C-alpha cells in the first residue's frame, strides 16, 4: 500500500498538533474554576453555568462554523479559533483581580466557546477532507486523540501549576499556549478544502437545503443522540464536578491538593480515551466494522460510572475513570466515521457542526445539573443515575450496528 492511501500525511499531523494546542489551553481551566469560584463566593449553579457557557455559546456558533469550513476550508477557522481562545484566557486572569469575577469568567467562557468551535469543527472536518476512505479511522482517531490528549495535558498542567505556584500563573500559562498556537497554525495549518469549497460552487446545493437534508429524521439522529448522552455525562458532569468528588471523599494524590489530584485523575480518564480512540481507528481501517465497537464501549461507560459512584478510596476511583476513558475512546471515533459515510463530502463541515451542537447541548446541561446535584445529594446518587442513563446507549449501538450491516450487504 502506498503512502497516500494510508492518509496519515503532513496535513493530518498538522491538524492533530493544532487540536492538541487548543485542548491544552482549555484543559487548564477545569480543575481550577470550581474551587476558585467557591472561594470567591460564586454559587455552585453559577459555577456550573460558567463551565458550561463555552458549550452554550457553541450551540449558536457551530452551524455557522461548519458552513464556514465547507465554504473556505479549515485553515483560517483554525487560526481564528486559537486567537480567540487566547483572548478568553486573559479574561480569566482579569477576573481574579476584579470585584466582579463572575462577569469576567462568563465572558471568558463565552469567548472560549467561539474559539473552540472554530478549532474543533475545523480540525475534525479537516480530518474528513484530507483523509482517504481506507484510512479515515486512523486520521479521525489521530485528530480526536490529539484533542483528547490536549485536554488532560492541560488538566494536569493547570492543577499542578495552581498547586505549586498560583491560580494566576496557571491562567497565564494557558494564555501563552494558545497565543503560541496562533503562530504555529499560521505556519502549518493545511490549505485543503472540501468539495463545497472547490470551484464548482454553482452546483453546490443552497445552505438551507443542506441543513434540511442533514436534519431530516434518519440514522444521523442516532449519532446526534449518542453524542448528546456522552457529552452530558462524561464530558459534562465528570469534568466539572470531579474536583468536588475528590475533595469530599479525600481522594488526594500524595503531595497534591484537590485541584492537582482532580487534574491528574481527569488526565487518566481522557488520556486513556485518547489511546483507545487510536486503537479503535486502526481497527476500523483494518476490519471495516465501525458500529461493532460501540456496544462494548457503551457498557464500559455505564460500568465506569457505577464503580465511581461507590468508590471509597483513590485506587477504585482511578480505575473507574480509566474504564470511563475506555468507553469514551471506543465511541467518539466510530461515531464520526459513521457520520462521514452517511453524508456527502460537501456537507462535512455542517454535519460536524451539528454533531458538535448535540454534544454541546449535553455538555452545557451536564455541569449545571451535575454540580447542583452533587452539592445537594452527594456524588453517589447522581453518578448512579448517570450509569443507568448510559445503559440507554446500548440500544442505540445495536441500531447503528444493524444499519451498518444493511448498508454493506
Secondary structure, 3 states (H helix, E strand, C coil): CCHHHHCCCHHHHHHHHHHHHHHHHHHHHHHHHHHHHHHCCCCHHHHHHHHHHHHHHHHHHHHHHHHHHHHHCCHHHHHHHHHHHHHHHHHHHHHHCCCCHHHHHHHHHHHHHHHHHHHHHHHHHHHHHHCCHHHHHHHHHHHHHHHHHHHHHHHHHHHHHHHHCCHHHHHHHHHHHHHHHHHHHHHHCCCCCCHHHCCCHHHCCCHHHHHHHHHCCCHHHHHHHHHHHHHHHHHHHHHHHHHHHHHHHCCCCCCCCHHHHHHHHHHHHHHHHHHHHHHHHHHHHHHCCCCHHHHHHHHHHHHHHHHHHHCCCHHHHHHHHHHHHHHHHHHHHHHHHHHHHHCCHHHHHHHHHHHHHHHHHHHHHHHHHHHHHHHHHCHHHHHHHHHHHHHCHHHHHHHHHHHHHHHCC
